[in-house]
C-alpha cells in the first residue's frame, strides 16, 4: 500500500522512516515552521493540525498521519495569502519576541473555542515561551492591538512591529536549521559518563562499520591548542582551558568523540559502538571543598593559561577594600550578617545550540568555509575559529539566521569548533544540533553562587559598612567565570553609598557542568543577597525599606565606587532610580490587592532595586553601513544578531528617523561576517546602546550625503533641501530618491555611509520590582497578588517592545525564584535533563506585571536610550523574598523558593515559638545571622 499524506493541500507519498515522528517528516519536506524545541511533547513548538486537531508532532508517529490532512503554520493563511485572523492578531499585539515558539502558539490558538478562551491557563498549558512572559501572547489571543502605524520621520518612541513579524507568524522566518543543504552529513557526540577521568584508549573500529558512518573524530584528531568557549571582545578575559576534544574529561557530559554519518540514527549508533577505556580520577563538586588543600586539581596549568591559582582550583578572584569595614561595623547600631545561595539555572532557549558548516567558492576561485550557527556572536566566533585552525579571516564566514532565544547562553562556541573540524576533514557539509537533554548537560548554566553578606547601619538608616564574600561555582571550565564573578560585585555594591566596603570573591573550578553567561551576568545572584540584607536592616531598625534605600542610594552625578575596582568609563549619564522607587511608592498608595488573598493566608509585600552597566567594560565595538538603494529604499548592514532582543526594530527606527522615511522602506542585513567590518556581538545589553550608536552615525552620515548631493544635482542651496519619505525636496521641488540614486550612480558618487561605536563611555540603567503575595501557611503555596516593575531605560525607543523585554525578564526571573533548578547528583550527573523534570514557567505561572518607564534621557546612549534586556531580571528574586519575609516573618536565604521549602521553614518557625507573619524575635543589634 502506498503511504499518502496531505500537507497544506499538497499530497506527499514518500514513506516515513521506521519510527519517524511527524515533526521530522514534515521538516524533511521543507515545512520549517514546525520547530524542534524538546522532542518530548513538553514545549508545543512543533504543534500542527491533523484532521483539524492540534497535536504535538514530535510525539505523533508519521505513519499515523497516513491518509490524513495535516496543516502547519505555513498553511494557516488562505490560498490568496490572506493571513489567518490568529496570525493577524499576533502581529497586532507583537505576541512574540524571538518567535521560535510562535508557530506552536498560533496552531493551538487557532483551534480554541469560546469556552477555552475563558480558561487560557488550561488552554495554553501545552505551549511554552521563554521570551515574552506570556502577557503579549495573551493579548494576541484576545485580539488586543498594540502595534502602531508607522509615520514618516517619526519612528523613535513609537510601538512599531518587528520587521520580521510577517515571516514569524507565517513560519517563513529562517532559524539556524531551517535550510536545505545538499549532501549534508549529521554529527552526534559521545559524551563522558565520568565527572573526571583520563581516556586510556578509544576503539572506533566497530563504529566505523555502521552503514552510513563516514568518520569518527577523537582527541587524536583535534588541535592541541587551548581556548575558551566564552566569547568576549578581549579573549584575555577568559582562561584558555578547553580543547576541541580532550584526553581528559572533567564533567559528566563532556564530549569524548564525534561521529559523522549520513543520518542522525547512524551517527547515534556509531556513538554507541565506540569502546572507551577510562582511568577515573578524583573529583570535587563543591567549590569550597575545591579550594581546600588536597582537593583534586582540575586544570594543572596556571598563569600561562590565565588561571589565577590552578593548585587551588581558583580560576579568578577579586579582593578589595574601601576604608575599613572593621571601623564601619564598630560604628553601626545594627549589623546584619547571613549567607545566601543561588542555584544553577538553564537558559532554556527553545532553539538548542548547533551549527552547520560547508565550503563555498571565493570570488578569487578559492574556497572558504561557511558556518551557520545559533550564535549571539558571529564575528567573535569567526575570530576564534581562525585562531584555532590557523585560517585567515577571509577564509571563514559565520552567519546567524534568526536565533531562537539566547539569554547569554549563545555567547559561547559550543558546536562551531567541532563542526568545522569535521567539515574540513571530510570536505562535506556537516550539521550538529543539540538535543534538549544535551542543553542541560552539554551546554552551560547560570553560575551557582554562595554569598556571605554583612551590612551595618546607624539608627537613622545610614549605612556604615557593606561587606561581601562571594564564591562562584564555574564548573569544569572557566568560560565567563572570572568576568561573571567580577561583574557580580560591581554595580550591586556601587549602587549604595557606604564609607566602608569590602569584597572577597572567588570563581572556582569543580567537576560539574560548566556555567557561563546568563542574563544579568552575576548581578542577579549577588543582588539577591544585598537587597535581602537591606530589607533585613530596615526591619531591625523599624524603618520603611523604601526609606532605607532612599537614604543610601547613589545620586545623580556621583562617582560609582566598588571595592572590586573602579571602572573609569562608567558614568551615571542619566538618573532615574528615584523615579523607579517613586513608582513603587505610588503602587503602595491605595493598593487593595491584599483583599484578593484567600481567608487565612498570610499577605506581604516587598521591594528590591538594581543597577546595571549599559554594556561590557573594555570596549564593545559595532560597525554599521546605511545605503540608498536603486529603488529609493534604504539598506542597513549591521553585525548584531536578532534573537528577540528587538535590535532590528530599533535600528530601523533610528534609520527611519534620521532619513525622514518609514521603516517599511528599509531592509536590514545582519549577523553575518560578510556584511560589515566587525561587531562584538549581541550581549551585555549592547544591541541598542552600541550597535544603535553605530547605526545612528551611519544614518545621519547618509542623510548629510544625500542632502549635499541633492543640492548639487538640483542646483539649489543646501539649506533649502530636506528629506521626504521617498524624495528630497529641493527648494520646493521633490526629487525622487530613485532619480537621485541614478544621478549619483552616473557620477560615481556612492550614497552610502558608515558608522562605528566603541561602547565607551558607558552609562547605567536602573530597575525596581515590587510584589504583593499571599502564602498559605498550611501548604506553603504562594500566589502573586500584584507585580509592579519600574525601569529607567532612558528614552524608550519602542515602548511595546521594551515592555516585552521587561515582562519577559520578570517572568524568567520568577522561574529562577520559584522553581527552576538544574540538579546534579553526587556523581556530577545532571538529573533534570528535560522540561518535564526542569519546570519552566508556563502561562498559568506568570502574573501580568505592570510596567512603568521613567522619564529620563541618557547623555551617552543613542537618542537618549539605555539598555533594558538584562536588567529586569536582577531585582525580582530579592523583591519576592522580601515579600515572603514580610508575609511570614521568615528570612529565606536560598533559591529557589520551592513550596515544600517554604512549608518546612514555616513549620520550623512555629516549632521555635514564632507566630506566622512575625519574626521569632529581635536579634541583638551586633549579633550575626538570623
KOLPA-535107 format. One record per residue (C-alpha): residue in one letter; x, y, z. Coordinates in steps of 0.1 Angstrom, whole numbers, plus 5000, padded with zeros to 4 digits. Each point is the difference from the previous one (the first is absolute). Last residue first. Example, Ala and Ser with C-alpha at 12.3 -4.5 7.8 and 13.67 -1.06 7.14 Angstrom:
REM KOLPA-535107
s513749895071;a498649665007;
REM end
This chain:
REM KOLPA-535107
x519253555616;x503750044997;x502450195021;x499550195032;x500750375003;x496550145004;x498849715021;x497549814980;x496350095001;x497749715004;x498649694982;x498950224971;x496350064994;x497649894973;x499649665014;x500750025038;x503349865010;x500549765029;x502949814985;x497649734988;x498050264982;x503150124981;x501049654993;x496649934985;x500250324980;x503449904987;x498649664990;x497150164981;x502350234981;x502349724990;x497149794989;x498750284978;x503350074984;x501650335006;x502949934976;x502350145014;x501550025034;x500050275027;x496450005010;x499350255029;x497049885019;x497450255015;x497449844977;x498550284979;x502850265002;x502549724995;x498249884969;x499850364987;x503750045005;x500749664983;x497950134970;x501850334998;x503349815004;x499249764971;x498750274976;x502750275004;x502449864973;x497849874971;x498950354988;x503750094993;x500849764971;x498150144971;x499550375010;x502850204985;x500050384999;x498650254975;x500750384999;x500050034962;x502749734999;x501549955035;x502550235016;x498150305015;x497049785010;x496550144999;x497749945030;x496349975007;x499749675018;x498249704985;x497349815017;x499149634995;x497149845018;x500749635001;x497349764989;x500749695021;x501949704987;x499449655012;x496949924979;x501750084968;x502949765007;x503150075019;x502649724993;x500249705023;x503049784995;x498849655002;x497350044974;x502450234981;x502749744997;x503549945013;x499350035037;x502449745014;x503350174990;x502749755009;x502950115024;x500149675018;x498350135031;x497150124979;x499650334981;x496850194999;x499350284976;x497550225018;x496850194990;x497450025027;x499150345016;x502750254995;x501549874968;x496649984984;x499250345014;x503150134983;x498949874967;x496650175004;x501550335012;x502450004970;x497249924976;x497850285013;x503050254998;x500949904965;x496350024990;x499750355014;x503050094978;x498349874969;x496850185007;x501750325010;x502450024970;x502950245004;x499550075036;x502050305009;x502049905031;x499349645009;x499350075037;x497649725008;x497249965025;x498549665006;x496749925018;x498749665009;x496749945018;x498349715018;x502649744994;x498949685016;x502249785022;x499349645012;x501949915031;x497349745010;x498650115033;x501350355001;x498450084967;x502050304988;x498750314983;x502250244979;x500450374994;x503050064978;x502250304991;x502850024975;x502550284994;x502350064971;x502950234991;x502250054969;x503750105000;x502150194975;x503149904980;x502850204985;x500849794979;x498249764977;x502450044971;x497650144974;x500350014963;x497950134971;x500349984963;x498350194972;x498649924966;x498950214970;x503049914979;x500850274974;x501149854967;x498450284980;x497549764983;x499449835033;x499250335017;x497550094973;x498449665002;x499750025038;x498550354997;x497449894975;x499049715023;x500050245030;x497450204982;x500950374997;x497250215015;x499950374991;x499450255028;x503550135002;x501449644998;x497749755015;x501849675002;x497849704992;x498549685013;x499050085036;x501250364998;x503550135006;x500650385000;x501850234977;x499950395003;x503150015022;x502149834974;x499450294975;x498549884967;x501649874968;x497749695000;x503049764998;x502250215022;x497350035027;x499149634996;x503749915006;x500150195032;x496749875012;x500949644992;x503450035017;x498650155031;x497249745003;x502749734995;x502050135029;x497050015023;x499149644991;x503649885005;x500450185033;x496649875012;x500949644989;x503250025020;x498250145030;x497449724997;x502849744999;x501250135034;x497050115020;x497349804982;x501649664996;x502450045030;x498049855028;x503149805010;x499549774970;x499250044963;x503549994985;x503450164997;x499250124965;x502650044973;x500650114964;x496449974986;x497949774979;x502249694995;x500249915037;x496349945000;x497750105029;x498250264980;x498550124968;x497150245003;x497550144976;x498550355004;x496950134981;x497749835026;x501750205027;x498650334988;x502050294988;x501550335013;x503649874996;x501150045036;x496649875014;x499949704976;x503549915010;x499450015037;x496749814996;x501749734978;x502749955026;x497449985027;x498049734981;x503149794993;x501250045036;x496849835014;x501749775024;x497949714986;x503149824986;x501350254975;x503849994995;x502050334997;x502450034970;x498350294983;x499250084964;x497150234995;x498550054965;x497850284989;x497250054975;x500050214968;x499949704976;x503750024994;x500949985036;x501350285024;x502549845023;x500449975038;x503249835014;x500649895035;x502949925022;x499949895036;x502549975028;x499749915037;x502850175019;x501949915032;x496949965022;x496849844989;x496950214992;x497250205016;x501449955035;x497449865024;x498250145031;x497549815022;x497050045021;x498049795025;x496550035015;x497849785021;x496349955009;x498449755024;x496849815005;x499549685021;x497149784990;x497149945024;x497350114976;x501150004963;x501950324989;x498250234977;x499650275026;x503850035001;x499850144965;x498450325013;x502950244994;x499050365010;x503650125000;x502349704996;x500250044962;x500950375005;x502949905023;x501249754975;x499950254972;x501850245023;x502849745003;x500550004962;x499850384999;x502950035025;x502049754979;x499550204968;x503450164995;x501650074966;x503749984991;x500849845033;x503549904989;x502249704993;x503250074980;x502350015030;x499049665013;x501149995036;x501149685016;x498549725021;x499550245028;x497250164979;x499650384994;x497850174975;x500650385002;x496950215006;x498350204972;x496549905011;x499949835034;x501149675014;x497549835022;x500350035038;x497250215014;x497649894972;x500749645008;x499250035037;x496950194992;x498849734976;x500549745027;x497850205024;x502050015032;x499749815032;x503749965003;x499949624999;x497550004971;x502150254980;x503149805006;x498249694987;x498950184969;x503550124992;x501349645006;x497549864976;x501150264974;x503649905004;x499449624999;x497749994970;x502150274983;x502949765002;x498349734979;x498350234975;x503250204995;x501949704988;x499750064963;x496450155001;x498749754973;x502449715000;x503649964988;x501549675009;x500049705024;x501749684992;x498449665010;x501649905033;x503549885008;x500850325019;x502050314991;x499750315022;x499350374994;x500950175032;x498850335016;x501350205030;x498350345003;x500250295024;x498250335004;x500350285025;x498650354994;x496749864987;x498050134971;x498049744982;x499849934962;x503749925000;x499549675019;x497749824975;x501650204972;x503349825004;x499949685021;x498349794973;x502150154973;x503249855013;x498649665005;x498450004966;x503350114984;x502049745019;x497749714990;x499150104965;x501349664987;x502049865029;x499449634993;x498949715023;x497550205019;x500050385006;x498849975036;x500150365013;x501150075035;x499250355013;x501050175033;x498450335003;x500350305023;x498050325004;x500750265027;x498550315016;x496650024983;x497850285012;x496749875013;x499350255027;x501149755026;x503449974983;x500749714976;x502049694995;x500049744972;x501649654998;x499449784970;x501449654993;x499049904965;x500149644987;x499450004963;x498949754973;x501050134966;x497350004974;x500249694978;x502049884970;x499749754972;x500649625002;x498049895030;x496850214997;x500150104963;x501049644992;x496649885014;x498250234976;x502049854971;x502850204985;x500250054963;x503349924981;x500050034962;x502849924975;x500450104964;x502849804983;x503750054996;x500549715024;x502950145021;x499050374997;x496349925006;x500949795031;x502250265016;x497550274991;x497249815018;x502349965030;x500750375004;x496450124992;x498349805027;x500650155034;x501450344992;x498450225026;x498050335002;x497149774991;x499149955037;x499850375006;x496250025000;x499949834966;x496749944983;x499149854967;x502650184978;x498950134966;x502849884977;x503550045012;x502950034976;x503749925004;x502350034970;x503549855001;x502950024976;x499950384999;x501150015036;x503049784992;x500049655015;x502449865026;x497549745013;x499450145035;x500850364992;x497750014970;x497349835020;x500350245028;x499850314977;x497049854982;x498349945034;x500750365010;x498450134968;x496949775003;x499350095037;x496449935011;x500149664984;x497749734985;x502549934973;x500549994962;x503749944994;x501450064965;x503549874991;x501950174973;x501149874966;x502050154971;x498750144968;x501050365007;x496550095010;x500049725025;x498349674994;x497949845028;x500849745026;x497749875026;x499350035038;x496849965019;x499550105037;x498249925032;x498750125033;x496349945007;x497250224988;x497550025030;x502450205021;x500149815033;x502650235016;x500549745027;x500250115036;x502549885026;x499250115035;x500350305022;x501250005036;x500050275027;x502150025031;x499250235029;x501050325018;x498150295013;x501550285021;x498050265019;x501350315019;x503150024977;x503250185008;x501849675008;x498849864967;x501550294982;x503349995019;x500449634990;x498950084965;x503050234996;x500150254972;x499549844966;x501049644998;x500949774972;x500449644990;x499249844966;x500449644989;x500449794969;x500449644990;x500449885036;x500549624999;x502550035029;x503049864980;x498850214970;x500250335017;x499150284977;x499449814967;x501150214971;x501349714979;x503750085006;x499050105035;x499149645010;x499949664984;x498849725023;x496350034991;x497849795023;x502349975030;x498449755023;x499750155035;x502949955023;x500050355015;x496550154999;x498850214970;x498049714984;x498349945033;x498550355000;x499149964963;x498049675006;x500149744973;x503449855003;x501549714980;x502749745004;x501049844967;x498449704982;x502349844974;x497749954970;x500049744972;x497750104972;x498249774975;x498150184973;x497049804990;x497350225016;x501550314982;x499749834966;x496449915008;x499350375006;x501750104967;x498049744981;x496850145015;x501050364994;x500449924963;x502749984974;x502749985027;x502450205021;x501049865034;x501650245025;x502049885030;x500550085037;x497650295006;x499650105036;x496749885014;x501149905035;x502750255007;x503850024998;x501149784971;x503649954993;x501249894965;x498350314986;x497950094970;x499750364988;x502350095029;x499250235029;x501950185027;x501050344985;x498850225028;x497550284993;x500450385000;x503149974978;x497749944970;x499250374998;x496850054980;x498649715019;x498849654990;x500149725025;x500949664987;x503550065012;x503149894981;x502849745003;x502049894969;x500749634996;x497849994969;x497649714998;x500549674981;x501649815028;x497450145023;x497449794981;x498250034967;x498049724985;x499350004962;x497649924972;x497449795017;x497249904976;x500049635008;x501649945034;x503449864995;x501750325011;x498549965035;x501549655003;x503550134993;x499750305023;x502149855029;x501050285024;x502749965026;x501250135034;x497650305002;x500850175033;x497150055024;x498050265019;x496250035003;x499549674981;x497449894975;x501750214973;x498250094968;x499949844965;x498950274976;x497849984970;x500750164966;x497949994969;x501150034964;x498450234974;x500449924963;x497950294989;x499250255027;x496350095006;x499350285024;x498050055032;x502949885023;x501150335013;x496650194999;x498350114968;x496950215004;x497449844977;x497749865026;x497250244992;x500050185033;x503850045001;x500250114964;x497450285005;x501850115032;x503550024985;x499950385000;x498950005037;x496950225006;x500150365008;x499250135035;x501150364994;x502850185019;x502250034969;x498149974968;x499150364992;x501750064966;x497149864980;x497349855023;x499749635006;x496749865013;x499949905037;x500249645013;x497949955032;x496949824988;x498149775025;x498649704982;x499549775029;x502649754988;x502450294992;x499550165034;x500749665017;x503249964979;x501150355010;x499449905036;x501949674996;x503250115017;x501450064965;x503249814997;x500049655012;x496649894985;x498449665008;x497049844984;x498049705014;x498450205029;x498550244975;x496349905004;x500349935037;x501550345009;x497850154973;x496749925017;x497450244985;x501449954965;x499449625004;x496350065003;x499950214968;x501949744980;x503749984995;x501149854967;x502150294986;x501650055034;x501849665000;x501350054964;x501050365008;x501749905033;x502149744982;x501050244972;x501050255026;x502449795020;x503150114980;x498850354998;x503050175016;x497650265014;x496449904995;x496450135004;x500750344983;x496350085007;x499150084964;x502249734986;x498749735023;x496450124991;x500849974963;x501249655003;x496949915020;x497750154973;x501749784974;x502150214976;x498950064965;x502449834976;x497549924973;x499949635010;x498950105035;x502650035028;x500349725025;x502049774976;x503550135009;x499149945037;x499649634993;x496949824988;x499849634997;x497249814982;x499949635006;x500449694978;x503149895019;x500650235029;x500449715024;x503249904981;x501650335010;x499849905036;x498750295021;x502350095030;x502150264982;x496850114982;x498450145031;x496449994989;x497350264992;x496849844984;x498850114966;x500749674982;x503550015015;x500850365010;x503650095009;x501850075032;x503849984998;x500850285025;x497749845025;x502550005029;x499749665018;x499149754973;x503449835004;x502050104970;x500950325019;x499950314978;x500149884964;x497950234978;x497449954974;x500350324979;x502749824981;x497549824977;x502749914975;x499349634994;x502549885026;x498350245024;x496749824996;x501449655006;x502150145029;x496950125017;x497849704992;x502349775019;x502149734983;x500049665016;x500949834967;x500650274974;x496950164985;x498849884966;x500050274973;x496450054987;x499550375004;x496950194989;x499750385003;x497150185017;x502050125029;x501449645006;x498049714985;x501449665009;x500349684980;x501849685006;x499649764971;x498749655009;
REM end
